[in-house]
Amino acid sequence: MAKKVLWMLMSDLNRKDVHLAIPTAAWIAKEAGAEFECYLESERNGRLFARTGSTVLGGHHHQQFNYLNAVFDVKYIILGEASVFRSSIDVFGAEVIVETESLAEVYKKLLALAGMKAENAVFAPGSVIKASDKNLEIGPYIYPEILFRKALAFPVDNLMEAGEYIREEGISNIYSIYISEHEKKNLVKSFPGVEVIDSIKETDTYGTITVRIAERWKNSAKGLAFADPAAILSQLASLCRDARVSVYGEKSQVKQNEIILHDYTEAKSEICADVIRLAEEIGNRVIVGRQTGDGDLFEWAKGGVCIQIMDPNRPAFPIVGTIPQIWANKKTSLYDSEPDDETLLGYAREGKILATLMWHSGEMAHNEAMLNLLELSSITGIKMGIGVHAARYETCPQMWELINIPREKGGVQGLIEPVIHSGGMGIMAEVNCPPDLLRQHCKTALERIRRLAGDGAVPKGYYAFADTDLETLTYSNDEIYKAVEDCGLEYFISSVRPGRNLIIYESEKLIAINQTVRTQCFGSPFVRVTTVEDFKESAFRIKPGWIIGTLDAPVISFNPYIWRHGSRFMEIVDWMLNTPGIINVTPHTIARYARILRQQNILPMYRK
């Protein structure tokens, strides 16, 4: 089959007009029958929630770039100077559609390729505007006014060049948005019939402005994003491709005397309720972006809304998820190398403790961190579970497939177990989610995973983000476990009552077990370990029994944290692999062991 044509816009993150160029190029590409993606060069530090996301090397940008060129017929739009991939473009002999500093030149070339003329033009400010005596970076949120209106967008301070081009093209429908009164006067002199879409009000905030944009275009949208300006700007191509509108609200403060656990966990954005309403009205409860704090996740879950966490350039080219890569190794299963029931029964008689590590991950933004864990597992042989959503299989196709490739061939089969996390579509707090909506999320995620990886690589277990109250960690709701059970999953790793081994819920099909390291943090995941001392001093060691310790993957396994704290984490690995009487296994093995211990009348049942 012929490859799809992909237009790739490459530019500098700090260009004052890039937030206007991307949505304009996106709609023209669609009219031309081409796919669209962009890459914005910038300084990078690779930290979690970084303004500029992953590093070029740590984020595997070149590998993803090469993969992209293998699956698409990529043609390049270079606005300004491009450095990172410029030599690769030349070596590949790829077509450069246009290379210029001028927006007008870009638009002229793209419209000619599409064989069409534009009818609308929008003038907008630079990225930052002033409202309520604050500088608000509103520029990244304007794109729906350009995309859905099919307009050519120009910065208002480039009126001379833009005006000449607009008159040359005969464009008669001229709009403005969020420009100052002074800028408006100058614009009206050139275009007397200019229509004002919206203006800044003295009391405006991020929330009021972005919700107004979303309200205007929600009937054209197919999804919603919630994120800070940096995250929105870096993902503009994806947001345009998926026809999402984007909103953002700063975090509201919680009164000190009202805090139960921590303000980060309980503070919500100023537009939290609007996010739920808009997601429901648009008809898509899976939003993308990044939260202001975990309070958003708990509140959104009440409407069954989950968020697929995104960071800039994590992944570097999200469009790769639109090209399915079907896994080749479907003859074997991730679970083939597990010990049989007779072996587990022997462990129980000998008083063995089975132990594993479980990794929280907010998904596609964390791919590079998860790959570092695969590397660690292949080197040390440590067995562990990694929380997954469907997006990991779709946005990390070549490298994630290593979990089902035998270790003797360079993979990590039998060492890394994928475990559906937080509904499998995006992070949410299960404790607040209507069970029917949780069930829908899980079923959708499992279906998408099965299509790519086959039955042998589909998760059998579920790891909860928060299935209990954070004040006491004692509340449990059987309806949560029944919803997961209905999806065909076999076990559930719970946050209820961490400590002494307990079965929280049990039926013929599903068993819910607790985590055994009794430490609680104020940020997600809430029951988690950080150092080896947590295992030595806070993990209940019941013989026979199990130890499950959860770690927050991105704050441990992104490269900047490995360089600074990697030796601290390796102490946990060494302890789990070398402590007498402890046997390192995958989470599914522990779930099977828990059933055997229950059958042997060794474990107490959790009593509400």
C-alpha positions as CSV (number, residue, x, y, z in Angstrom):
1,M,0.0,0.0,0.0
2,A,1.1,3.5,-0.7
3,K,2.2,5.5,2.3
4,K,0.1,8.4,3.5
5,V,1.5,11.8,2.8
6,L,2.5,13.7,6.0
7,W,3.2,17.4,6.1
8,M,5.7,18.1,8.9
9,L,6.0,21.7,10.1
10,M,9.3,22.3,11.8
11,S,10.0,25.6,13.7
12,D,11.2,27.2,16.9
13,L,9.1,27.0,20.0
14,N,9.7,30.7,20.8
15,R,8.6,32.1,17.5
16,K,5.9,34.7,18.2
17,D,3.7,33.4,15.3
18,V,4.1,29.6,15.6
19,H,0.8,29.3,17.5
20,L,-1.0,30.7,14.5
21,A,1.0,28.9,11.8
22,I,0.3,25.4,13.2
23,P,-3.5,25.4,13.1
24,T,-3.5,27.2,9.7
25,A,-1.2,24.6,8.2
26,A,-3.3,21.8,9.9
27,W,-6.6,22.7,8.2
28,I,-4.9,23.3,4.8
29,A,-3.2,19.9,5.1
30,K,-6.6,18.3,5.7
31,E,-8.1,20.0,2.7
32,A,-5.1,18.7,0.6
33,G,-5.6,15.2,1.8
34,A,-2.4,15.1,3.8
35,E,-1.8,14.2,7.5
36,F,-0.1,16.8,9.6
37,E,2.4,16.9,12.5
38,C,4.8,19.5,13.9
39,Y,8.1,19.6,15.8
40,L,9.1,22.7,17.8
41,E,12.8,23.0,18.7
42,S,13.7,24.4,22.1
43,E,16.0,24.1,25.1
44,R,15.1,20.9,27.0
45,N,15.6,19.5,30.6
46,G,13.6,16.3,30.5
47,R,11.9,16.7,33.9
48,L,8.3,15.7,34.7
49,F,5.8,18.4,33.7
50,A,8.7,20.3,32.1
51,R,7.7,23.3,29.9
52,T,9.7,21.7,27.1
53,G,9.2,18.0,27.8
54,S,11.6,15.3,26.9
55,T,15.2,15.7,25.8
56,V,16.2,14.8,22.3
57,L,18.3,11.8,23.3
58,G,16.3,10.6,26.4
59,G,13.0,11.0,24.5
60,H,14.3,8.9,21.5
61,H,13.4,11.8,19.1
62,H,15.7,10.6,16.3
63,Q,14.4,7.0,16.5
64,Q,10.8,8.3,16.4
65,F,11.7,10.6,13.5
66,N,13.2,7.7,11.6
67,Y,10.1,5.5,12.3
68,L,7.9,8.3,11.1
69,N,9.7,8.5,7.8
70,A,9.4,4.7,7.5
71,V,5.6,4.7,7.8
72,F,4.7,8.0,6.1
73,D,5.8,9.9,3.0
74,V,7.0,12.9,4.9
75,K,7.2,16.4,3.3
76,Y,8.6,19.2,5.3
77,I,7.5,22.8,6.0
78,I,10.4,24.7,7.7
79,L,9.4,28.0,9.2
80,G,12.5,29.7,10.3
81,E,15.6,27.7,11.1
82,A,15.6,23.9,11.8
83,S,18.6,22.2,13.3
84,V,17.8,18.8,15.0
85,F,16.7,16.8,11.9
86,R,17.9,19.0,9.0
87,S,20.8,16.8,8.0
88,S,18.5,13.7,8.3
89,I,16.0,15.3,5.9
90,D,18.8,15.8,3.4
91,V,20.1,12.3,3.7
92,F,16.6,10.8,3.3
93,G,16.2,12.9,0.2
94,A,12.9,14.1,1.6
95,E,10.9,16.9,-0.1
96,V,11.0,20.3,1.5
97,I,7.7,22.0,0.5
98,V,8.8,25.4,1.7
99,E,11.6,26.9,3.8
100,T,11.1,30.5,4.8
101,E,10.7,33.1,7.6
102,S,7.4,34.3,6.2
103,L,4.0,33.1,7.2
104,A,2.5,34.5,4.0
105,E,5.0,32.4,1.9
106,V,4.1,29.2,3.8
107,Y,0.4,29.8,3.3
108,K,0.8,30.7,-0.3
109,K,2.7,27.5,-1.0
110,L,0.4,25.2,1.0
111,L,-2.8,26.6,-0.6
112,A,-1.3,26.1,-4.0
113,L,-0.6,22.4,-3.2
114,A,-4.1,22.1,-1.9
115,G,-5.5,23.7,-5.1
116,M,-7.7,26.1,-3.2
117,K,-8.1,29.7,-2.0
118,A,-8.7,30.9,1.5
119,E,-11.8,32.9,2.3
120,N,-11.1,34.0,5.9
121,A,-8.2,35.6,7.8
122,V,-7.8,36.1,11.5
123,F,-5.5,38.6,13.2
124,A,-4.4,37.7,16.7
125,P,-1.9,38.9,19.3
126,G,1.3,37.3,20.2
127,S,1.1,34.5,22.7
128,V,0.8,36.7,25.8
129,I,-1.9,39.2,26.6
130,K,-2.7,41.3,29.7
131,A,-5.9,40.8,31.7
132,S,-6.7,41.5,35.4
133,D,-3.2,43.0,35.7
134,K,-1.7,39.6,34.8
135,N,0.1,38.4,31.8
136,L,-1.9,35.5,30.4
137,E,-0.4,33.2,27.7
138,I,-3.6,32.8,25.7
139,G,-2.1,32.4,22.3
140,P,-2.0,28.6,22.3
141,Y,-5.7,28.4,23.0
142,I,-6.9,30.4,20.0
143,Y,-6.4,27.6,17.5
144,P,-10.1,26.6,17.3
145,E,-11.0,30.0,15.9
146,I,-8.5,29.3,13.1
147,L,-9.0,25.6,12.5
148,F,-12.8,25.4,12.5
149,R,-13.1,28.7,10.6
150,K,-10.6,27.6,8.0
151,A,-8.8,30.9,8.3
152,L,-5.3,32.1,7.6
153,A,-3.9,33.5,10.9
154,F,-1.5,36.3,11.3
155,P,0.0,38.2,14.2
156,V,-1.5,41.7,14.4
157,D,1.9,43.3,14.6
158,N,2.7,41.9,11.1
159,L,-0.1,43.9,9.5
160,M,1.9,45.3,6.6
161,E,3.0,42.0,5.1
162,A,-0.2,40.2,6.0
163,G,-2.4,42.9,4.6
164,E,-0.6,42.9,1.3
165,Y,-1.0,39.1,1.0
166,I,-4.7,39.2,2.0
167,R,-5.5,41.8,-0.6
168,E,-3.5,39.9,-3.2
169,E,-5.5,36.8,-2.4
170,G,-8.8,38.7,-2.4
171,I,-9.8,37.5,1.1
172,S,-12.8,39.5,2.2
173,N,-13.8,38.0,5.6
174,I,-11.4,39.5,8.2
175,Y,-11.6,38.7,11.9
176,S,-9.8,39.8,15.0
177,I,-9.5,38.2,18.4
178,Y,-8.1,39.5,21.7
179,I,-6.2,42.4,20.2
180,S,-5.8,45.7,22.0
181,E,-7.8,48.9,21.2
182,H,-4.8,50.5,19.7
183,E,-4.2,47.4,17.5
184,K,-7.9,47.4,16.6
185,K,-7.7,51.0,15.3
186,N,-4.8,50.2,13.1
187,L,-6.5,47.0,11.8
188,V,-9.7,48.9,11.0
189,K,-7.7,51.4,8.9
190,S,-6.6,48.6,6.6
191,F,-9.8,46.5,6.8
192,P,-12.8,48.6,7.8
193,G,-15.1,45.6,7.8
194,V,-13.1,43.6,10.3
195,E,-15.3,41.4,12.6
196,V,-14.3,41.1,16.3
197,I,-14.7,37.5,17.5
198,D,-14.0,38.3,21.2
199,S,-12.2,40.9,23.3
200,I,-10.4,40.7,26.6
201,K,-12.5,41.8,29.6
202,E,-10.9,43.4,32.7
203,T,-11.9,40.5,34.9
204,D,-10.8,37.7,32.5
205,T,-8.8,34.7,33.6
206,Y,-7.4,31.7,31.8
207,G,-10.7,30.0,32.7
208,T,-13.1,32.5,31.5
209,I,-11.3,33.1,28.2
210,T,-10.7,29.5,27.3
211,V,-14.2,28.4,28.2
212,R,-15.6,31.1,25.9
213,I,-13.6,29.7,23.0
214,A,-14.7,26.1,23.8
215,E,-18.3,27.2,24.0
216,R,-18.1,28.7,20.6
217,W,-16.8,25.6,19.0
218,K,-17.9,22.6,21.2
219,N,-20.4,21.5,18.5
220,S,-17.6,21.2,16.0
221,A,-15.2,19.5,18.4
222,K,-14.7,15.8,18.9
223,G,-12.8,16.1,22.2
224,L,-11.5,18.3,25.0
225,A,-8.1,19.2,26.3
226,F,-7.2,20.7,29.7
227,A,-3.6,21.9,30.1
228,D,-1.3,24.8,30.8
229,P,-0.1,26.9,27.8
230,A,3.2,25.1,27.3
231,A,1.5,21.7,27.0
232,I,-1.1,23.0,24.6
233,L,1.4,24.8,22.4
234,S,3.5,21.7,22.0
235,Q,0.5,19.5,21.1
236,L,-1.3,21.8,18.8
237,A,-0.9,19.5,15.8
238,S,-2.5,16.6,17.7
239,L,-5.2,18.8,19.1
240,C,-6.1,20.0,15.6
241,R,-5.9,16.5,14.1
242,D,-8.3,15.2,16.8
243,A,-10.5,18.3,16.6
244,R,-10.3,19.1,20.3
245,V,-11.0,22.4,22.0
246,S,-8.7,23.3,24.9
247,V,-9.4,24.9,28.3
248,Y,-7.3,25.8,31.3
249,G,-8.0,27.2,34.7
250,E,-5.5,28.0,37.5
251,K,-5.7,26.1,40.7
252,S,-8.0,27.4,43.4
253,Q,-6.7,27.5,46.9
254,V,-8.2,25.2,49.6
255,K,-8.6,26.8,53.1
256,Q,-6.1,25.4,55.5
257,N,-8.8,24.2,57.9
258,E,-10.5,22.3,55.1
259,I,-7.6,20.2,54.0
260,I,-7.9,16.5,54.7
261,L,-4.6,15.2,53.4
262,H,-2.8,17.9,51.3
263,D,-3.7,20.9,49.2
264,Y,-2.2,19.3,46.0
265,T,-4.5,16.4,46.3
266,E,-7.6,18.4,47.0
267,A,-7.2,21.7,45.2
268,K,-9.1,21.9,41.9
269,S,-8.9,24.2,39.0
270,E,-11.2,27.2,38.7
271,I,-13.1,25.6,35.9
272,C,-13.3,22.0,37.1
273,A,-17.1,21.8,36.7
274,D,-16.9,23.3,33.2
275,V,-14.5,20.5,32.2
276,I,-16.9,17.8,33.2
277,R,-19.8,19.6,31.5
278,L,-17.9,20.3,28.2
279,A,-16.6,16.7,28.0
280,E,-20.2,15.4,28.4
281,E,-21.6,17.8,25.9
282,I,-18.9,17.0,23.3
283,G,-19.5,13.3,24.0
284,N,-16.0,12.3,24.8
285,R,-15.0,11.7,28.5
286,V,-11.4,11.0,27.7
287,I,-9.6,14.4,27.8
288,V,-6.0,15.0,27.2
289,G,-3.5,17.4,28.9
290,R,-2.2,17.7,32.4
291,Q,-3.9,18.6,35.6
292,T,-3.1,21.6,38.0
293,G,-3.2,19.1,40.9
294,D,-4.6,15.8,41.8
295,G,-7.8,17.4,43.1
296,D,-8.8,17.8,39.4
297,L,-8.6,14.0,38.9
298,F,-10.8,13.3,41.9
299,E,-13.4,15.8,40.8
300,W,-13.5,15.0,37.1
301,A,-13.9,11.3,38.0
302,K,-17.4,12.1,39.4
303,G,-18.4,12.6,35.8
304,G,-16.5,9.6,34.5
305,V,-13.9,11.9,33.0
306,C,-10.3,10.7,32.8
307,I,-7.2,12.5,31.5
308,Q,-4.5,11.2,29.2
309,I,-1.4,12.9,30.6
310,M,0.7,14.7,28.0
311,D,4.0,16.5,28.2
312,P,5.7,18.4,25.3
313,N,7.2,15.9,22.9
314,R,6.2,12.9,24.9
315,P,5.9,11.3,22.5
316,A,7.9,13.4,20.0
317,F,5.4,12.7,17.2
318,P,2.0,11.6,18.5
319,I,0.7,11.0,15.0
320,V,2.5,7.6,15.1
321,G,-0.4,6.3,17.1
322,T,-2.6,6.6,14.0
323,I,-0.7,3.9,12.2
324,P,-1.4,0.5,13.8
325,Q,1.6,-1.7,14.3
326,I,0.4,-5.3,14.8
327,W,2.7,-7.3,17.1
328,A,4.4,-10.2,15.3
329,N,4.9,-12.6,18.3
330,K,1.4,-13.9,19.0
331,K,2.4,-17.6,19.4
332,T,3.5,-17.1,23.0
333,S,2.1,-15.3,26.0
334,L,3.5,-12.9,28.6
335,Y,2.4,-15.3,31.2
336,D,3.9,-18.6,29.9
337,S,6.9,-18.5,32.2
338,E,5.0,-18.1,35.5
339,P,5.4,-20.8,38.1
340,D,2.6,-23.4,38.1
341,D,0.1,-23.8,40.9
342,E,2.0,-26.8,42.4
343,T,5.1,-24.6,42.7
344,L,3.1,-21.8,44.3
345,L,1.6,-24.3,46.8
346,G,5.1,-25.4,47.6
347,Y,6.1,-21.8,48.3
348,A,3.1,-21.5,50.6
349,R,4.2,-24.6,52.6
350,E,7.8,-23.3,52.8
351,G,6.6,-19.9,54.1
352,K,7.9,-18.0,51.1
353,I,7.2,-14.3,50.5
354,L,6.5,-13.4,46.9
355,A,7.5,-9.8,46.0
356,T,7.0,-7.4,43.1
357,L,7.3,-3.8,42.1
358,M,4.3,-2.0,40.6
359,W,4.7,1.2,38.6
360,H,2.2,4.1,38.4
361,S,2.2,5.8,35.1
362,G,-0.1,8.6,33.7
363,E,0.5,7.1,30.3
364,M,1.7,8.5,27.0
365,A,3.7,11.2,28.5
366,H,5.7,8.6,30.4
367,N,6.8,6.3,27.5
368,E,10.5,7.1,27.8
369,A,10.5,6.4,31.5
370,M,8.8,3.1,31.0
371,L,11.4,2.1,28.4
372,N,14.1,2.8,30.9
373,L,12.4,0.3,33.2
374,L,12.4,-2.3,30.4
375,E,16.2,-1.7,30.0
376,L,16.6,-2.1,33.8
377,S,14.6,-5.4,33.8
378,S,16.6,-6.8,30.9
379,I,19.9,-6.1,32.7
380,T,19.0,-7.2,36.2
381,G,16.2,-9.7,35.6
382,I,13.9,-7.9,38.1
383,K,10.2,-8.8,37.5
384,M,7.6,-6.1,37.9
385,G,4.3,-4.7,36.7
386,I,3.9,-1.5,34.8
387,G,0.6,0.4,34.7
388,V,-0.6,0.8,31.1
389,H,-3.3,2.5,29.2
390,A,-4.2,1.7,25.5
391,A,-2.1,4.7,24.4
392,R,1.2,3.1,25.4
393,Y,0.7,0.3,22.8
394,E,-0.3,2.8,20.2
395,T,2.3,5.6,20.7
396,C,5.3,3.4,21.5
397,P,4.9,0.6,18.9
398,Q,8.4,-0.8,18.3
399,M,9.8,-0.5,21.8
400,W,6.8,-1.6,23.8
401,E,6.6,-4.8,21.8
402,L,9.7,-5.9,23.6
403,I,7.5,-7.0,26.5
404,N,6.4,-10.0,24.4
405,I,9.8,-10.8,22.9
406,P,11.9,-13.5,24.7
407,R,14.8,-12.3,26.8
408,E,17.2,-14.6,24.8
409,K,16.3,-12.5,21.7
410,G,16.8,-9.1,23.5
411,G,13.3,-8.7,24.9
412,V,11.8,-8.8,28.4
413,Q,9.1,-11.4,28.1
414,G,8.2,-12.8,31.5
415,L,9.9,-9.9,33.3
416,I,7.5,-7.0,32.6
417,E,3.8,-7.4,33.1
418,P,1.4,-4.7,31.7
419,V,-1.4,-4.0,34.2
420,I,-4.4,-1.9,33.2
421,H,-4.2,1.3,35.3
422,S,-7.0,3.7,36.2
423,G,-9.5,2.6,33.6
424,G,-7.0,2.2,30.8
425,M,-7.9,5.3,28.9
426,G,-6.5,8.1,31.2
427,I,-6.0,8.8,34.9
428,M,-9.0,9.1,37.1
429,A,-9.9,8.4,40.8
430,E,-11.9,5.2,40.7
431,V,-13.4,5.9,44.1
432,N,-15.5,8.7,42.6
433,C,-16.2,7.2,39.2
434,P,-19.6,5.8,38.3
435,P,-18.9,2.0,37.9
436,D,-20.7,1.8,34.6
437,L,-18.3,4.5,33.1
438,L,-15.3,2.8,34.7
439,R,-16.4,-0.4,33.0
440,Q,-16.7,1.4,29.6
441,H,-13.2,2.8,29.9
442,C,-11.7,-0.6,30.7
443,K,-13.5,-2.4,27.9
444,T,-12.5,0.2,25.3
445,A,-8.8,0.0,26.5
446,L,-8.7,-3.8,26.4
447,E,-10.2,-3.9,22.9
448,R,-7.7,-1.5,21.6
449,I,-4.8,-3.3,23.2
450,R,-6.0,-6.7,21.9
451,R,-6.2,-5.5,18.3
452,L,-2.5,-4.7,18.3
453,A,-0.9,-7.1,20.7
454,G,-3.2,-10.2,20.6
455,D,-4.6,-12.2,23.5
456,G,-1.2,-13.2,24.9
457,A,-0.2,-9.6,25.6
458,V,-3.5,-8.3,26.9
459,P,-3.3,-7.3,30.6
460,K,-5.0,-9.7,33.1
461,G,-4.8,-7.3,36.1
462,Y,-5.9,-3.9,37.2
463,Y,-4.0,-1.4,39.3
464,A,-6.0,1.4,41.0
465,F,-5.1,5.0,41.1
466,A,-7.3,5.6,44.1
467,D,-10.1,3.2,44.9
468,T,-10.4,4.3,48.5
469,D,-10.6,7.4,50.7
470,L,-7.3,9.2,51.3
471,E,-8.1,10.1,54.9
472,T,-8.3,6.6,56.3
473,L,-7.5,4.3,53.3
474,T,-10.2,1.9,54.6
475,Y,-13.3,2.6,52.4
476,S,-14.0,0.0,49.7
477,N,-16.7,-0.4,47.2
478,D,-17.4,-3.8,45.7
479,E,-19.1,-2.1,42.6
480,I,-15.6,-0.9,41.5
481,Y,-14.3,-4.5,41.6
482,K,-17.3,-5.9,39.9
483,A,-17.0,-3.3,37.0
484,V,-13.4,-4.4,36.4
485,E,-14.4,-8.1,36.8
486,D,-17.0,-7.6,34.0
487,C,-14.2,-6.7,31.6
488,G,-12.6,-10.1,32.0
489,L,-9.7,-9.1,34.3
490,E,-8.5,-11.6,36.9
491,Y,-7.1,-9.4,39.7
492,F,-7.1,-5.9,41.2
493,I,-4.3,-4.2,43.1
494,S,-6.0,-2.0,45.6
495,S,-5.0,1.0,47.8
496,V,-7.4,-0.1,50.5
497,R,-5.8,-1.0,53.9
498,P,-2.1,-1.2,52.9
499,G,-0.2,-3.4,55.3
500,R,-0.9,-6.9,56.5
501,N,-1.8,-9.2,53.6
502,L,-5.6,-8.9,52.9
503,I,-8.1,-9.9,50.2
504,I,-10.3,-6.9,49.7
505,Y,-12.7,-8.6,47.3
506,E,-13.0,-12.1,45.9
507,S,-15.3,-13.9,43.4
508,E,-14.8,-16.8,41.1
509,K,-13.4,-14.5,38.4
510,L,-11.5,-11.7,40.2
511,I,-9.5,-11.2,43.4
512,A,-8.6,-7.8,44.8
513,I,-5.5,-7.7,47.0
514,N,-3.9,-4.9,49.0
515,Q,-0.4,-3.4,48.9
516,T,1.8,-4.3,51.7
517,V,4.1,-1.3,52.2
518,R,2.2,0.9,54.6
519,T,3.4,4.3,53.4
520,Q,1.2,7.1,52.1
521,C,2.2,10.1,50.1
522,F,0.2,13.2,49.3
523,G,0.7,13.0,45.6
524,S,-0.2,10.2,43.2
525,P,0.1,7.3,43.6
526,F,-0.9,7.7,47.2
527,V,0.2,4.4,48.6
528,R,3.8,4.2,47.4
529,V,7.4,3.5,48.3
530,T,10.4,5.7,47.6
531,T,13.5,4.0,49.3
532,V,14.6,0.6,50.3
533,E,13.9,1.6,53.9
534,D,10.2,1.6,53.1
535,F,10.5,-2.1,52.3
536,K,12.7,-2.9,55.3
537,E,10.7,-0.9,57.9
538,S,7.1,-0.5,56.5
539,A,6.5,-3.6,54.5
540,F,4.5,-6.3,56.4
541,R,6.3,-9.6,56.0
542,I,3.8,-12.4,56.6
543,K,5.2,-15.9,56.0
544,P,3.8,-17.1,53.6
545,G,2.6,-13.9,52.0
546,W,3.4,-11.2,49.5
547,I,5.0,-7.8,49.2
548,I,3.7,-5.3,46.6
549,G,5.4,-1.9,46.5
550,T,4.3,0.8,44.1
551,L,6.6,3.5,42.7
552,D,5.8,6.6,40.8
553,A,7.5,5.8,37.5
554,P,8.0,9.3,36.0
555,V,9.6,10.8,39.1
556,I,12.1,7.9,39.3
557,S,12.8,6.7,35.8
558,F,13.0,9.9,33.6
559,N,16.7,10.4,32.8
560,P,17.3,13.5,35.0
561,Y,16.1,11.6,38.1
562,I,18.1,8.5,37.2
563,W,21.3,10.5,37.0
564,R,20.7,12.1,40.4
565,H,18.9,9.3,42.3
566,G,19.3,6.1,40.4
567,S,21.6,4.4,43.0
568,R,18.9,4.9,45.6
569,F,16.4,3.0,43.5
570,M,18.9,0.3,42.7
571,E,19.0,-0.5,46.4
572,I,15.4,-1.6,46.2
573,V,16.1,-3.8,43.2
574,D,19.1,-5.4,45.0
575,W,17.0,-6.0,48.1
576,M,14.1,-7.6,46.2
577,L,16.4,-9.9,44.2
578,N,18.8,-10.9,47.0
579,T,16.9,-11.0,50.3
580,P,16.6,-14.6,51.6
581,G,13.1,-16.0,51.7
582,I,11.8,-13.4,49.2
583,I,11.0,-14.5,45.6
584,N,10.6,-11.8,43.0
585,V,7.7,-12.5,40.6
586,T,5.2,-10.6,38.5
587,P,1.9,-9.2,39.9
588,H,-0.3,-11.9,38.3
589,T,1.7,-14.6,40.1
590,I,1.1,-12.8,43.4
591,A,-2.7,-12.7,42.6
592,R,-2.7,-16.5,42.0
593,Y,-0.6,-17.0,45.2
594,A,-3.2,-15.0,47.2
595,R,-5.9,-17.4,46.1
596,I,-3.9,-20.3,47.2
597,L,-3.2,-18.8,50.5
598,R,-6.9,-18.1,50.9
599,Q,-7.7,-21.7,50.0
600,Q,-5.2,-22.8,52.7
601,N,-7.1,-20.6,55.2
602,I,-3.9,-18.5,55.8
603,L,-5.3,-15.1,54.9
604,P,-8.1,-13.1,56.7
605,M,-10.8,-11.6,54.6
606,Y,-11.1,-7.8,54.7
607,R,-14.1,-6.7,56.8
608,K,-15.6,-3.3,56.1
